[in-house]
Amino acid sequence: MSQKGKVYLVGAGPGDPKLITVKGMECLQQADVVVYDRLANPALLEYAPTHAERIFCGKYPDNHTMRQEAINQLLAEKALGGLTVVRLKGGDPSVFGRVGEEAEHLAQFGIPFEIVPGVTAGIAAPAYAGIPVTHREYGSSFAVVTGHLREEKPEQAVEKWRALAQGIDTVAFYMGIGNLPMIRKQLIEHGKDPKTPVAVIAWGTLPEQATVTGTLEDIEQRLADNPQITNPAIILVGDVVRLREKIQWFEAAQVEV
């Protein structure tokens, strides 16, 4: 029986290829197979050995190149064949990256694996937009929430929205532009001040990064006036957004170039 390989579940970072960790880069450099997502910067593939097989399994809204079950099976098959596999995911694999499902599947077969954290977009994109997600004067708590929320939720969803609206200073919604009307409606209905600042940051940390700011009250109209803001994007809600006016640095530098 051939010796099992190993799977590295690696966070590629938020977009800028330089933001991958040293450990993530080391994993890429020893890979026999790289299975990569849509939001992992393809420039990172250049760091894998020339012999390494590169397999795209990106997921688009309502259009999955490969279903999650097939990805799980692919990782296991390659590793059971004695290969070193890097599963390259945008951001951090543990933040809406379904790494738990993949790790569980590998564990079922006794396949060795490691989870290699990455820089998540909910922190990195705001930082590049000049918005720290915490600040002693503006916010001491921070939450990340999927933007793929549905209005038709069980009764306990009321408590979750109330907690987000009243108990968390800064909330980052991932991939939520399509659900922005529902998100702002729920936050306001459950106690968030309509004047709360909001930033929507598209393509965070990449040269094409663009940011629109407003409040819960007017952010929909501001987005309508800026059609270049599309997914992938982070919606950041909280008083920390006020800091952008003073400390934005990345987009200003891109304009100067």
Phi, psi and omega per residue, in radians:
M1 nan 2.301 -3.103
S2 -1.242 2.657 3.139
Q3 -1.248 2.463 3.126
K4 -1.210 2.576 3.006
G5 -1.472 -2.684 -3.116
K6 -2.551 2.582 3.129
V7 -2.011 2.266 3.037
Y8 -1.879 2.057 3.130
L9 -1.651 1.716 -2.841
V10 -1.918 2.325 2.990
G11 -1.424 2.153 -3.107
A12 -1.468 -0.160 -3.053
G13 1.576 -3.134 -2.930
P14 -1.455 -0.129 -3.115
G15 2.749 -1.063 3.090
D16 -1.049 2.080 -3.083
P17 -1.078 -0.364 3.130
K18 -1.274 -0.182 -3.109
L19 -1.599 0.085 2.983
I20 -1.201 2.642 -3.139
T21 -1.322 2.838 3.066
V22 -1.054 -0.727 3.130
K23 -1.097 -0.743 3.113
G24 -1.063 -0.723 3.115
M25 -1.124 -0.722 3.124
E26 -1.081 -0.674 3.100
C27 -1.095 -0.787 3.126
L28 -1.022 -0.680 -3.052
Q29 -1.218 -0.258 3.130
Q30 -1.975 0.201 -3.034
A31 -1.334 2.472 2.918
D32 -1.639 -0.473 -3.135
V33 -2.443 2.370 3.020
V34 -2.109 2.077 3.102
V35 -1.877 1.937 -2.917
Y36 -2.158 2.660 -3.088
D37 -1.618 2.981 3.120
R38 -1.102 -0.629 -3.040
L39 -1.621 0.035 2.995
A40 -1.451 2.181 -3.079
N41 -1.052 2.131 -3.102
P42 -1.084 -0.308 3.087
A43 -1.067 -0.446 -3.135
L44 -1.176 -0.414 -3.121
L45 -1.112 -0.394 3.137
E46 -1.138 -0.329 -3.099
Y47 -1.543 -0.150 3.041
A48 -1.363 2.662 3.110
P49 -1.006 2.675 -3.095
T50 -1.076 -0.506 -3.103
H51 -1.385 -0.217 -3.019
A52 -1.172 2.353 3.050
E53 -1.328 2.349 -3.129
R54 -1.996 2.124 -3.061
I55 -2.173 2.068 3.125
F56 -1.509 2.294 3.113
C57 -2.373 0.628 -3.069
G58 -1.126 2.646 3.141
K59 -2.077 2.203 3.047
Y60 -1.879 2.779 3.089
P61 -0.953 2.137 3.113
D62 1.087 0.340 3.136
N63 -2.689 1.650 -3.111
H64 -1.727 2.109 3.077
T65 -1.015 -0.689 3.140
M66 -2.536 2.263 -3.132
R67 -1.235 2.747 -3.045
Q68 -1.030 -0.672 -3.141
E69 -1.085 -0.662 3.125
A70 -1.216 -0.626 3.087
I71 -1.115 -0.812 3.121
N72 -0.967 -0.815 -3.116
Q73 -1.137 -0.709 3.135
L74 -1.058 -0.816 3.141
L75 -1.028 -0.765 -3.114
A76 -1.156 -0.769 -3.101
E77 -1.083 -0.776 -3.119
K78 -1.135 -0.733 -3.136
A79 -1.211 -0.673 3.105
L80 -1.146 -0.344 3.052
G81 -1.465 0.106 3.067
G82 1.540 0.232 -3.075
L83 -1.677 2.715 3.007
T84 -1.611 2.095 -3.016
V85 -2.000 2.320 2.993
V86 -1.938 2.091 3.025
R87 -1.678 1.826 -2.984
L88 -1.720 2.036 -3.056
K89 -2.087 2.464 3.070
G90 -1.089 2.527 3.104
G91 1.227 -2.340 3.095
D92 -1.886 2.319 -3.059
P93 -1.141 -0.359 -3.118
S94 -1.570 -0.085 3.136
V95 -1.875 1.692 -3.126
F96 0.993 0.495 -3.123
G97 -1.829 0.022 3.114
R98 1.023 0.470 -3.122
V99 -1.174 -0.525 3.139
G100 -1.076 -0.703 3.138
E101 -1.155 -0.708 -3.130
E102 -1.209 -0.732 3.129
A103 -1.130 -0.704 3.097
E104 -1.051 -0.744 -3.127
H105 -1.116 -0.765 3.127
L106 -1.118 -0.702 -3.135
A107 -1.094 -0.588 3.118
Q108 -1.001 -0.600 -3.095
F109 -1.717 0.096 -3.136
G110 1.184 0.467 -3.115
I111 -1.488 2.213 3.102
P112 -1.106 2.458 3.097
F113 -2.645 2.806 3.007
E114 -2.346 2.523 3.007
I115 -1.767 2.105 -3.101
V116 -1.899 1.870 -3.083
P117 -1.054 2.724 3.081
G118 -2.330 2.993 3.104
V119 -1.348 2.144 -3.077
T120 -1.527 2.559 -3.042
A121 -1.121 -0.527 -3.111
G122 -1.126 -0.323 3.061
I123 -1.827 -0.747 -3.050
A124 -1.219 -0.793 -3.110
A125 -1.081 -0.823 3.047
P126 -1.035 -0.713 3.136
A127 -1.035 -0.738 3.113
Y128 -1.235 -0.346 3.080
A129 -1.588 0.067 3.139
G130 1.437 0.509 -3.104
I131 -2.287 1.783 3.003
P132 -1.255 2.436 -3.042
V133 -1.319 -0.262 2.993
T134 -2.274 2.706 -3.140
H135 -2.861 2.435 -3.048
R136 -1.020 -0.541 -3.104
E137 -1.625 -0.427 -2.976
Y138 -1.972 -0.399 -3.090
G139 -3.066 2.198 -3.132
S140 -1.989 0.081 3.087
S141 -2.359 2.623 -3.008
F142 -2.546 2.389 3.109
A143 -2.334 2.570 3.009
V144 -1.972 2.365 -3.030
V145 -2.403 2.435 3.060
T146 -1.179 2.442 3.099
G147 -1.456 -0.127 -3.136
H148 -1.523 0.973 3.132
L149 -1.626 2.660 3.120
R150 -2.036 2.562 -3.136
E151 -1.223 -0.532 -3.118
E152 -1.472 1.467 -3.123
K153 -2.102 2.814 3.074
P154 -1.095 2.973 -3.063
E155 -1.040 -0.553 -3.107
Q156 -1.126 -0.296 3.102
A157 -1.080 -0.511 3.095
V158 -1.023 -0.778 -3.139
E159 -1.149 -0.639 3.129
K160 -1.154 -0.760 3.121
W161 -1.146 -0.669 3.116
R162 -1.106 -0.709 3.119
A163 -1.116 -0.756 3.121
L164 -1.129 -0.715 -3.062
A165 -1.273 -0.633 -2.988
Q166 -1.946 -0.354 -3.005
G167 -1.908 -0.169 -3.080
I168 -2.106 2.267 -3.106
D169 -1.273 -0.754 -3.080
T170 -2.243 2.240 -3.136
V171 -2.180 2.250 3.058
A172 -1.872 2.107 3.062
F173 -1.759 2.201 -3.125
Y174 -1.588 2.343 3.021
M175 0.881 0.858 -3.011
G176 -1.985 0.187 -3.063
I177 -1.006 -0.737 -3.133
G178 -1.116 -0.443 -3.128
N179 -1.829 0.212 -3.095
L180 -0.977 -0.761 3.124
P181 -0.988 -0.742 3.123
M182 -1.209 -0.693 -3.122
I183 -1.085 -0.864 -3.117
R184 -1.153 -0.638 3.117
K185 -1.088 -0.823 -3.114
Q186 -1.146 -0.733 -3.138
L187 -1.098 -0.777 -3.127
I188 -1.167 -0.778 -3.124
E189 -1.093 -0.495 -3.095
H190 -1.774 0.310 2.904
G191 2.014 -0.018 3.132
K192 -1.394 2.354 3.121
D193 -1.068 2.227 3.110
P194 -1.020 -0.357 3.135
K195 -1.495 0.057 3.140
T196 -1.072 2.280 -3.139
P197 -1.127 2.572 3.115
V198 -2.383 2.454 2.982
A199 -2.183 2.410 3.011
V200 -2.022 2.083 -3.015
I201 -2.050 2.012 -3.122
A202 -1.762 2.494 3.078
W203 0.921 0.832 -3.069
G204 -0.983 2.382 3.094
T205 1.318 -0.049 3.092
L206 -1.692 2.805 -3.118
P207 -0.983 -0.519 -3.128
E208 -1.513 0.179 3.123
Q209 -0.908 2.398 3.086
A210 -2.474 2.516 -3.072
T211 -2.304 2.399 3.003
V212 -2.138 2.328 3.106
T213 -2.052 2.764 3.112
G214 -3.080 -2.563 3.070
T215 -2.275 2.959 3.057
L216 -0.967 -0.505 -3.086
E217 -1.240 -0.673 -2.983
D218 -2.156 0.100 -3.021
I219 -1.138 -0.545 3.114
E220 -1.088 -0.789 3.134
Q221 -1.145 -0.684 3.134
R222 -1.122 -0.648 3.078
L223 -1.179 -0.689 3.113
A224 -1.054 -0.541 3.128
D225 -1.429 -0.109 -3.103
N226 -2.301 1.265 -3.042
P227 -1.140 -0.169 3.115
Q228 -1.292 -0.211 3.130
I229 -1.469 1.860 -3.124
T230 -2.324 2.948 3.021
N231 -1.161 2.593 0.087
P232 -1.326 2.366 -3.102
A233 -2.609 2.685 3.047
I234 -1.935 2.323 2.991
I235 -1.786 2.062 -3.111
L236 -1.957 2.178 -3.090
V237 -2.064 2.156 3.101
G238 2.689 2.849 -3.098
D239 -1.127 -0.343 3.126
V240 -1.058 -0.385 -3.137
V241 -1.046 -0.443 3.135
R242 -1.050 -0.441 -3.090
L243 -1.230 -0.345 -3.097
R244 -0.993 -0.658 -3.099
E245 -1.033 -0.555 -3.097
K246 -1.604 -0.661 -2.914
I247 -2.120 0.261 3.045
Q248 -1.088 2.416 -3.032
W249 -2.363 -0.697 -2.981
F250 -1.246 -0.892 -3.093
E251 -1.150 -0.615 3.080
A252 -1.099 -0.695 3.125
A253 -1.170 -0.624 3.125
Q254 -1.133 -0.652 3.130
V255 -1.160 -0.703 -3.141
E256 -1.105 -0.647 3.132
V257 -1.150 nan nan
